[in-house]
Every structure is written in structure tokens, then in C-alpha cells.
Amino acid sequence: MDVIKVSATSRTAAVAGAIAGVIREKKHAEVQAIGAGAVNQALKAVVLAKGYLVNDGIDIVCVPEFVDVDIEGKIRTAIKIIVDPR
């Protein structure tokens, strides 16, 4: 499963479209963000994706969790948002 990685400069609509596309195709999406700005963009994208998917009759829920990520030999704590149909 590929993880949708979000940065503070990610376009919210583009991330939302990616989330909606993955949910339509695979019925499960994982979104990962490191830092306050990135988490903000990721959560806004989940809300937008929910709106995109309502036209398809798909209602989604998200569950956030902490995850440790190795970036260039350093362990960083990221937020992973698991998105599934309700």
C-alpha cells in the first residue's frame, strides 16, 4: 500500500483528489504528515475528500495515529491518518 505523503506546501485539493481516488479504487488510504503545517494540510484534504466522495455515495472516517519514520537515518514522529469507508 502506497502512503500519500503531505507537506506543509502540498495543495489541499490535489491531496484530496488523491485520497478520493485511492478510496474509490482500493477502499483504504493512508496519509502521512510530519509537522504542524503538513498535518493541517492533510486534515483539510481529508475533509475535502469527504465532500468529493459524498457524490459517489461513499462516507469516510479517519483514524489518526503516531508512527515513527526513518528519514536519512533520523527517526521522526509522523502523523498517519488512516481513511476508510464507513
Biopython code that builds the backbone (N, CA, C, O; Angstrom):
import numpy as np
from Bio.PDB.StructureBuilder import StructureBuilder

atoms = [
    (1, "MET", "N", (0.850, -1.187, 0.000)),
    (1, "MET", "CA", (0.000, 0.000, 0.000)),
    (1, "MET", "C", (0.883, 1.233, 0.000)),
    (1, "MET", "O", (1.757, 1.378, 0.855)),
    (2, "ASP", "N", (0.658, 2.120, -0.956)),
    (2, "ASP", "CA", (1.383, 3.378, -1.010)),
    (2, "ASP", "C", (0.787, 4.359, -0.015)),
    (2, "ASP", "O", (-0.424, 4.393, 0.208)),
    (3, "VAL", "N", (1.658, 5.149, 0.573)),
    (3, "VAL", "CA", (1.237, 6.162, 1.531)),
    (3, "VAL", "C", (1.225, 7.507, 0.819)),
    (3, "VAL", "O", (2.172, 7.844, 0.109)),
    (4, "ILE", "N", (0.165, 8.270, 1.004)),
    (4, "ILE", "CA", (0.077, 9.615, 0.448)),
    (4, "ILE", "C", (0.810, 10.534, 1.418)),
    (4, "ILE", "O", (0.360, 10.742, 2.545)),
    (5, "LYS", "N", (1.936, 11.078, 0.979)),
    (5, "LYS", "CA", (2.748, 11.933, 1.842)),
    (5, "LYS", "C", (2.408, 13.386, 1.589)),
    (5, "LYS", "O", (2.334, 13.835, 0.446)),
    (6, "VAL", "N", (2.202, 14.118, 2.684)),
    (6, "VAL", "CA", (1.760, 15.507, 2.603)),
    (6, "VAL", "C", (2.792, 16.398, 3.275)),
    (6, "VAL", "O", (3.301, 16.072, 4.348)),
    (7, "SER", "N", (3.099, 17.527, 2.637)),
    (7, "SER", "CA", (3.985, 18.519, 3.243)),
    (7, "SER", "C", (3.176, 19.781, 3.523)),
    (7, "SER", "O", (2.009, 19.886, 3.147)),
    (8, "ALA", "N", (3.812, 20.723, 4.183)),
    (8, "ALA", "CA", (3.129, 21.974, 4.513)),
    (8, "ALA", "C", (2.776, 22.767, 3.258)),
    (8, "ALA", "O", (1.873, 23.603, 3.285)),
    (9, "THR", "N", (3.486, 22.507, 2.154)),
    (9, "THR", "CA", (3.226, 23.246, 0.915)),
    (9, "THR", "C", (2.380, 22.458, -0.085)),
    (9, "THR", "O", (2.160, 22.916, -1.207)),
    (10, "SER", "N", (1.909, 21.285, 0.312)),
    (10, "SER", "CA", (1.058, 20.481, -0.578)),
    (10, "SER", "C", (-0.249, 21.211, -0.860)),
    (10, "SER", "O", (-0.822, 21.852, 0.021)),
    (11, "ARG", "N", (-0.710, 21.102, -2.103)),
    (11, "ARG", "CA", (-2.005, 21.687, -2.458)),
    (11, "ARG", "C", (-3.110, 20.793, -1.905)),
    (11, "ARG", "O", (-3.176, 19.604, -2.217)),
    (12, "THR", "N", (-3.964, 21.370, -1.094)),
    (12, "THR", "CA", (-5.017, 20.618, -0.418)),
    (12, "THR", "C", (-5.938, 19.899, -1.402)),
    (12, "THR", "O", (-6.276, 18.734, -1.191)),
    (13, "ALA", "N", (-6.340, 20.569, -2.459)),
    (13, "ALA", "CA", (-7.257, 19.963, -3.436)),
    (13, "ALA", "C", (-6.611, 18.775, -4.137)),
    (13, "ALA", "O", (-7.279, 17.777, -4.407)),
    (14, "ALA", "N", (-5.321, 18.872, -4.434)),
    (14, "ALA", "CA", (-4.626, 17.764, -5.093)),
    (14, "ALA", "C", (-4.540, 16.550, -4.175)),
    (14, "ALA", "O", (-4.738, 15.417, -4.614)),
    (15, "VAL", "N", (-4.247, 16.789, -2.907)),
    (15, "VAL", "CA", (-4.176, 15.688, -1.941)),
    (15, "VAL", "C", (-5.563, 15.075, -1.754)),
    (15, "VAL", "O", (-5.701, 13.854, -1.673)),
    (16, "ALA", "N", (-6.580, 15.919, -1.686)),
    (16, "ALA", "CA", (-7.961, 15.421, -1.538)),
    (16, "ALA", "C", (-8.356, 14.555, -2.728)),
    (16, "ALA", "O", (-8.998, 13.518, -2.560)),
    (17, "GLY", "N", (-7.975, 14.976, -3.916)),
    (17, "GLY", "CA", (-8.257, 14.173, -5.103)),
    (17, "GLY", "C", (-7.553, 12.835, -5.060)),
    (17, "GLY", "O", (-8.118, 11.817, -5.460)),
    (18, "ALA", "N", (-6.315, 12.828, -4.573)),
    (18, "ALA", "CA", (-5.571, 11.571, -4.443)),
    (18, "ALA", "C", (-6.245, 10.646, -3.430)),
    (18, "ALA", "O", (-6.381, 9.446, -3.670)),
    (19, "ILE", "N", (-6.660, 11.207, -2.309)),
    (19, "ILE", "CA", (-7.339, 10.398, -1.280)),
    (19, "ILE", "C", (-8.629, 9.811, -1.855)),
    (19, "ILE", "O", (-8.889, 8.616, -1.709)),
    (20, "ALA", "N", (-9.436, 10.651, -2.507)),
    (20, "ALA", "CA", (-10.706, 10.179, -3.067)),
    (20, "ALA", "C", (-10.470, 9.093, -4.116)),
    (20, "ALA", "O", (-11.198, 8.102, -4.159)),
    (21, "GLY", "N", (-9.463, 9.276, -4.954)),
    (21, "GLY", "CA", (-9.161, 8.275, -5.977)),
    (21, "GLY", "C", (-8.747, 6.950, -5.382)),
    (21, "GLY", "O", (-9.178, 5.895, -5.848)),
    (22, "VAL", "N", (-7.913, 6.993, -4.353)),
    (22, "VAL", "CA", (-7.466, 5.749, -3.709)),
    (22, "VAL", "C", (-8.637, 5.067, -3.006)),
    (22, "VAL", "O", (-8.764, 3.843, -3.057)),
    (23, "ILE", "N", (-9.488, 5.846, -2.356)),
    (23, "ILE", "CA", (-10.660, 5.258, -1.683)),
    (23, "ILE", "C", (-11.580, 4.594, -2.702)),
    (23, "ILE", "O", (-12.067, 3.488, -2.468)),
    (24, "ARG", "N", (-11.821, 5.258, -3.829)),
    (24, "ARG", "CA", (-12.678, 4.664, -4.865)),
    (24, "ARG", "C", (-12.091, 3.351, -5.387)),
    (24, "ARG", "O", (-12.814, 2.382, -5.620)),
    (25, "GLU", "N", (-10.767, 3.338, -5.565)),
    (25, "GLU", "CA", (-10.114, 2.186, -6.175)),
    (25, "GLU", "C", (-9.813, 1.066, -5.180)),
    (25, "GLU", "O", (-10.100, -0.100, -5.449)),
    (26, "LYS", "N", (-9.235, 1.418, -4.034)),
    (26, "LYS", "CA", (-8.736, 0.391, -3.110)),
    (26, "LYS", "C", (-9.502, 0.306, -1.795)),
    (26, "LYS", "O", (-9.257, -0.599, -0.997)),
    (27, "LYS", "N", (-10.422, 1.235, -1.558)),
    (27, "LYS", "CA", (-11.244, 1.243, -0.342)),
    (27, "LYS", "C", (-10.437, 1.448, 0.940)),
    (27, "LYS", "O", (-10.926, 1.142, 2.027)),
    (28, "HIS", "N", (-9.206, 1.963, 0.828)),
    (28, "HIS", "CA", (-8.376, 2.215, 2.011)),
    (28, "HIS", "C", (-7.257, 3.163, 1.602)),
    (28, "HIS", "O", (-6.598, 2.949, 0.584)),
    (29, "ALA", "N", (-7.042, 4.211, 2.394)),
    (29, "ALA", "CA", (-5.962, 5.152, 2.099)),
    (29, "ALA", "C", (-5.213, 5.488, 3.385)),
    (29, "ALA", "O", (-5.792, 5.527, 4.470)),
    (30, "GLU", "N", (-3.916, 5.729, 3.236)),
    (30, "GLU", "CA", (-3.097, 6.175, 4.355)),
    (30, "GLU", "C", (-2.418, 7.474, 3.963)),
    (30, "GLU", "O", (-1.789, 7.573, 2.909)),
    (31, "VAL", "N", (-2.555, 8.468, 4.831)),
    (31, "VAL", "CA", (-1.993, 9.793, 4.596)),
    (31, "VAL", "C", (-0.980, 10.049, 5.707)),
    (31, "VAL", "O", (-1.276, 9.828, 6.881)),
    (32, "GLN", "N", (0.210, 10.512, 5.343)),
    (32, "GLN", "CA", (1.277, 10.720, 6.327)),
    (32, "GLN", "C", (1.764, 12.157, 6.272)),
    (32, "GLN", "O", (1.960, 12.716, 5.193)),
    (33, "ALA", "N", (1.960, 12.756, 7.455)),
    (33, "ALA", "CA", (2.425, 14.138, 7.532)),
    (33, "ALA", "C", (3.361, 14.299, 8.720)),
    (33, "ALA", "O", (3.151, 13.709, 9.779)),
    (34, "ILE", "N", (4.399, 15.111, 8.525)),
    (34, "ILE", "CA", (5.334, 15.428, 9.598)),
    (34, "ILE", "C", (5.341, 16.938, 9.779)),
    (34, "ILE", "O", (5.648, 17.677, 8.845)),
    (35, "GLY", "N", (5.008, 17.390, 10.963)),
    (35, "GLY", "CA", (4.990, 18.819, 11.271)),
    (35, "GLY", "C", (3.586, 19.382, 11.269)),
    (35, "GLY", "O", (2.677, 18.839, 10.641)),
    (36, "ALA", "N", (3.427, 20.485, 11.986)),
    (36, "ALA", "CA", (2.108, 21.086, 12.165)),
    (36, "ALA", "C", (1.488, 21.536, 10.842)),
    (36, "ALA", "O", (0.306, 21.288, 10.603)),
    (37, "GLY", "N", (2.265, 22.191, 9.983)),
    (37, "GLY", "CA", (1.738, 22.660, 8.708)),
    (37, "GLY", "C", (1.286, 21.521, 7.818)),
    (37, "GLY", "O", (0.247, 21.607, 7.163)),
    (38, "ALA", "N", (2.068, 20.454, 7.797)),
    (38, "ALA", "CA", (1.725, 19.293, 6.976)),
    (38, "ALA", "C", (0.478, 18.592, 7.513)),
    (38, "ALA", "O", (-0.378, 18.166, 6.739)),
    (39, "VAL", "N", (0.376, 18.473, 8.828)),
    (39, "VAL", "CA", (-0.800, 17.841, 9.430)),
    (39, "VAL", "C", (-2.047, 18.681, 9.127)),
    (39, "VAL", "O", (-3.115, 18.134, 8.854)),
    (40, "ASN", "N", (-1.909, 20.000, 9.177)),
    (40, "ASN", "CA", (-3.009, 20.895, 8.841)),
    (40, "ASN", "C", (-3.486, 20.654, 7.406)),
    (40, "ASN", "O", (-4.686, 20.511, 7.171)),
    (41, "GLN", "N", (-2.563, 20.609, 6.454)),
    (41, "GLN", "CA", (-2.916, 20.376, 5.054)),
    (41, "GLN", "C", (-3.554, 19.002, 4.868)),
    (41, "GLN", "O", (-4.523, 18.861, 4.122)),
    (42, "ALA", "N", (-3.011, 17.989, 5.547)),
    (42, "ALA", "CA", (-3.532, 16.628, 5.424)),
    (42, "ALA", "C", (-4.968, 16.539, 5.933)),
    (42, "ALA", "O", (-5.819, 15.918, 5.297)),
    (43, "LEU", "N", (-5.231, 17.155, 7.070)),
    (43, "LEU", "CA", (-6.579, 17.074, 7.634)),
    (43, "LEU", "C", (-7.579, 17.841, 6.778)),
    (43, "LEU", "O", (-8.705, 17.383, 6.585)),
    (44, "LYS", "N", (-7.184, 19.002, 6.263)),
    (44, "LYS", "CA", (-8.067, 19.735, 5.359)),
    (44, "LYS", "C", (-8.346, 18.908, 4.104)),
    (44, "LYS", "O", (-9.461, 18.932, 3.584)),
    (45, "ALA", "N", (-7.355, 18.186, 3.622)),
    (45, "ALA", "CA", (-7.533, 17.340, 2.438)),
    (45, "ALA", "C", (-8.518, 16.208, 2.721)),
    (45, "ALA", "O", (-9.319, 15.865, 1.851)),
    (46, "VAL", "N", (-8.477, 15.629, 3.902)),
    (46, "VAL", "CA", (-9.426, 14.564, 4.259)),
    (46, "VAL", "C", (-10.854, 15.119, 4.251)),
    (46, "VAL", "O", (-11.776, 14.462, 3.768)),
    (47, "VAL", "N", (-11.031, 16.318, 4.783)),
    (47, "VAL", "CA", (-12.364, 16.941, 4.793)),
    (47, "VAL", "C", (-12.846, 17.199, 3.366)),
    (47, "VAL", "O", (-14.006, 16.935, 3.049)),
    (48, "LEU", "N", (-11.967, 17.710, 2.507)),
    (48, "LEU", "CA", (-12.336, 17.922, 1.100)),
    (48, "LEU", "C", (-12.665, 16.607, 0.401)),
    (48, "LEU", "O", (-13.629, 16.526, -0.360)),
    (49, "ALA", "N", (-11.863, 15.582, 0.661)),
    (49, "ALA", "CA", (-12.098, 14.270, 0.046)),
    (49, "ALA", "C", (-13.462, 13.722, 0.455)),
    (49, "ALA", "O", (-14.158, 13.105, -0.351)),
    (50, "LYS", "N", (-13.834, 13.948, 1.694)),
    (50, "LYS", "CA", (-15.155, 13.514, 2.161)),
    (50, "LYS", "C", (-16.248, 14.144, 1.301)),
    (50, "LYS", "O", (-17.217, 13.480, 0.936)),
    (51, "GLY", "N", (-16.089, 15.421, 0.981)),
    (51, "GLY", "CA", (-17.049, 16.106, 0.110)),
    (51, "GLY", "C", (-17.045, 15.554, -1.309)),
    (51, "GLY", "O", (-18.100, 15.412, -1.927)),
    (52, "TYR", "N", (-15.848, 15.239, -1.829)),
    (52, "TYR", "CA", (-15.753, 14.663, -3.173)),
    (52, "TYR", "C", (-16.453, 13.312, -3.245)),
    (52, "TYR", "O", (-17.094, 12.992, -4.246)),
    (53, "LEU", "N", (-16.330, 12.525, -2.191)),
    (53, "LEU", "CA", (-16.841, 11.151, -2.201)),
    (53, "LEU", "C", (-18.337, 11.060, -1.901)),
    (53, "LEU", "O", (-18.963, 10.045, -2.206)),
    (54, "VAL", "N", (-18.913, 12.098, -1.312)),
    (54, "VAL", "CA", (-20.335, 12.050, -0.974)),
    (54, "VAL", "C", (-21.181, 11.916, -2.244)),
    (54, "VAL", "O", (-22.250, 11.308, -2.209)),
    (55, "ASN", "N", (-20.712, 12.479, -3.365)),
    (55, "ASN", "CA", (-21.441, 12.350, -4.631)),
    (55, "ASN", "C", (-21.467, 10.915, -5.146)),
    (55, "ASN", "O", (-22.345, 10.546, -5.927)),
    (56, "ASP", "N", (-20.497, 10.103, -4.705)),
    (56, "ASP", "CA", (-20.442, 8.693, -5.082)),
    (56, "ASP", "C", (-21.141, 7.797, -4.066)),
    (56, "ASP", "O", (-21.129, 6.574, -4.204)),
    (57, "GLY", "N", (-21.750, 8.398, -3.049)),
    (57, "GLY", "CA", (-22.419, 7.624, -2.009)),
    (57, "GLY", "C", (-21.457, 6.963, -1.044)),
    (57, "GLY", "O", (-21.813, 5.988, -0.382)),
    (58, "ILE", "N", (-20.235, 7.484, -0.955)),
    (58, "ILE", "CA", (-19.226, 6.914, -0.052)),
    (58, "ILE", "C", (-19.008, 7.882, 1.099)),
    (58, "ILE", "O", (-18.655, 9.042, 0.882)),
    (59, "ASP", "N", (-19.216, 7.413, 2.313)),
    (59, "ASP", "CA", (-18.941, 8.200, 3.518)),
    (59, "ASP", "C", (-17.656, 7.658, 4.121)),
    (59, "ASP", "O", (-17.499, 6.443, 4.237)),
    (60, "ILE", "N", (-16.737, 8.530, 4.505)),
    (60, "ILE", "CA", (-15.457, 8.066, 5.035)),
    (60, "ILE", "C", (-15.274, 8.476, 6.495)),
    (60, "ILE", "O", (-15.886, 9.425, 6.987)),
    (61, "VAL", "N", (-14.419, 7.730, 7.153)),
    (61, "VAL", "CA", (-13.979, 8.059, 8.505)),
    (61, "VAL", "C", (-12.456, 8.034, 8.506)),
    (61, "VAL", "O", (-11.836, 7.375, 7.673)),
    (62, "CYS", "N", (-11.861, 8.758, 9.448)),
    (62, "CYS", "CA", (-10.406, 8.732, 9.538)),
    (62, "CYS", "C", (-9.978, 8.473, 10.978)),
    (62, "CYS", "O", (-10.636, 8.891, 11.931)),
    (63, "VAL", "N", (-8.864, 7.777, 11.104)),
    (63, "VAL", "CA", (-8.287, 7.460, 12.409)),
    (63, "VAL", "C", (-6.830, 7.904, 12.391)),
    (63, "VAL", "O", (-6.029, 7.360, 11.631)),
    (64, "PRO", "N", (-6.475, 8.885, 13.220)),
    (64, "PRO", "CA", (-5.081, 9.329, 13.255)),
    (64, "PRO", "C", (-4.264, 8.475, 14.225)),
    (64, "PRO", "O", (-4.784, 7.974, 15.221)),
    (65, "GLU", "N", (-2.988, 8.323, 13.916)),
    (65, "GLU", "CA", (-2.091, 7.617, 14.835)),
    (65, "GLU", "C", (-0.670, 8.124, 14.628)),
    (65, "GLU", "O", (-0.326, 8.638, 13.564)),
    (66, "PHE", "N", (0.150, 7.967, 15.670)),
    (66, "PHE", "CA", (1.565, 8.314, 15.565)),
    (66, "PHE", "C", (2.313, 7.156, 14.926)),
    (66, "PHE", "O", (1.972, 5.993, 15.139)),
    (67, "VAL", "N", (3.336, 7.479, 14.141)),
    (67, "VAL", "CA", (4.178, 6.463, 13.532)),
    (67, "VAL", "C", (5.598, 7.020, 13.454)),
    (67, "VAL", "O", (5.791, 8.199, 13.155)),
    (68, "ASP", "N", (6.580, 6.180, 13.719)),
    (68, "ASP", "CA", (7.974, 6.591, 13.598)),
    (68, "ASP", "C", (8.446, 6.340, 12.175)),
    (68, "ASP", "O", (8.197, 5.277, 11.606)),
    (69, "VAL", "N", (9.137, 7.340, 11.599)),
    (69, "VAL", "CA", (9.599, 7.285, 10.222)),
    (69, "VAL", "C", (11.101, 7.549, 10.210)),
    (69, "VAL", "O", (11.585, 8.456, 10.886)),
    (70, "ASP", "N", (11.838, 6.744, 9.431)),
    (70, "ASP", "CA", (13.280, 6.934, 9.284)),
    (70, "ASP", "C", (13.530, 7.827, 8.075)),
    (70, "ASP", "O", (13.241, 7.448, 6.940)),
    (71, "ILE", "N", (14.068, 9.011, 8.327)),
    (71, "ILE", "CA", (14.390, 9.952, 7.250)),
    (71, "ILE", "C", (15.882, 10.252, 7.334)),
    (71, "ILE", "O", (16.348, 10.917, 8.259)),
    (72, "GLU", "N", (16.614, 9.750, 6.354)),
    (72, "GLU", "CA", (18.062, 9.945, 6.270)),
    (72, "GLU", "C", (18.757, 9.554, 7.569)),
    (72, "GLU", "O", (19.630, 10.271, 8.059)),
    (73, "GLY", "N", (18.361, 8.415, 8.119)),
    (73, "GLY", "CA", (18.991, 7.886, 9.319)),
    (73, "GLY", "C", (18.479, 8.466, 10.622)),
    (73, "GLY", "O", (18.926, 8.049, 11.691)),
    (74, "LYS", "N", (17.562, 9.409, 10.569)),
    (74, "LYS", "CA", (16.989, 10.000, 11.776)),
    (74, "LYS", "C", (15.545, 9.543, 11.921)),
    (74, "LYS", "O", (14.794, 9.512, 10.946)),
    (75, "ILE", "N", (15.167, 9.192, 13.128)),
    (75, "ILE", "CA", (13.790, 8.773, 13.411)),
    (75, "ILE", "C", (12.966, 10.014, 13.730)),
    (75, "ILE", "O", (13.288, 10.773, 14.644)),
    (76, "ARG", "N", (11.902, 10.205, 12.963)),
    (76, "ARG", "CA", (10.982, 11.326, 13.176)),
    (76, "ARG", "C", (9.608, 10.760, 13.485)),
    (76, "ARG", "O", (9.264, 9.669, 13.030)),
    (77, "THR", "N", (8.831, 11.491, 14.250)),
    (77, "THR", "CA", (7.465, 11.086, 14.543)),
    (77, "THR", "C", (6.535, 11.769, 13.556)),
    (77, "THR", "O", (6.547, 12.991, 13.410)),
    (78, "ALA", "N", (5.734, 10.966, 12.886)),
    (78, "ALA", "CA", (4.773, 11.473, 11.903)),
    (78, "ALA", "C", (3.360, 11.159, 12.387)),
    (78, "ALA", "O", (3.156, 10.325, 13.269)),
    (79, "ILE", "N", (2.414, 11.835, 11.798)),
    (79, "ILE", "CA", (1.001, 11.511, 11.997)),
    (79, "ILE", "C", (0.553, 10.738, 10.760)),
    (79, "ILE", "O", (0.720, 11.202, 9.632)),
    (80, "LYS", "N", (-0.011, 9.565, 10.979)),
    (80, "LYS", "CA", (-0.592, 8.792, 9.889)),
    (80, "LYS", "C", (-2.098, 8.825, 10.066)),
    (80, "LYS", "O", (-2.612, 8.500, 11.137)),
    (81, "ILE", "N", (-2.799, 9.215, 9.023)),
    (81, "ILE", "CA", (-4.259, 9.268, 9.046)),
    (81, "ILE", "C", (-4.768, 8.137, 8.165)),
    (81, "ILE", "O", (-4.558, 8.138, 6.952)),
    (82, "ILE", "N", (-5.429, 7.186, 8.778)),
    (82, "ILE", "CA", (-5.992, 6.055, 8.048)),
    (82, "ILE", "C", (-7.418, 6.422, 7.659)),
    (82, "ILE", "O", (-8.228, 6.793, 8.509)),
    (83, "VAL", "N", (-7.716, 6.316, 6.370)),
    (83, "VAL", "CA", (-9.026, 6.703, 5.843)),
    (83, "VAL", "C", (-9.698, 5.461, 5.258)),
    (83, "VAL", "O", (-9.133, 4.780, 4.402)),
    (84, "ASP", "N", (-10.899, 5.181, 5.728)),
    (84, "ASP", "CA", (-11.677, 4.024, 5.276)),
    (84, "ASP", "C", (-13.130, 4.425, 5.066)),
    (84, "ASP", "O", (-13.607, 5.374, 5.689)),
    (85, "PRO", "N", (-13.836, 3.715, 4.196)),
    (85, "PRO", "CA", (-15.286, 3.954, 4.094)),
    (85, "PRO", "C", (-15.973, 3.573, 5.399)),
    (85, "PRO", "O", (-15.532, 2.668, 6.108)),
    (86, "ARG", "N", (-17.045, 4.268, 5.701)),
    (86, "ARG", "CA", (-17.796, 3.980, 6.933)),
    (86, "ARG", "C", (-18.611, 2.724, 6.740)),
    (86, "ARG", "O", (-19.318, 2.301, 7.654)),
]
sb = StructureBuilder()
sb.init_structure("model")
sb.init_model(0)
sb.init_chain("A")
sb.init_seg("    ")
for serial, (resi, resn, name, xyz) in enumerate(atoms, 1):
    if name == "N":
        sb.init_residue(resn, " ", resi, " ")
    sb.init_atom(name, np.array(xyz, "f"), 0.0, 1.0, " ", f" {name:<3s}", serial, name[0])
structure = sb.get_structure()
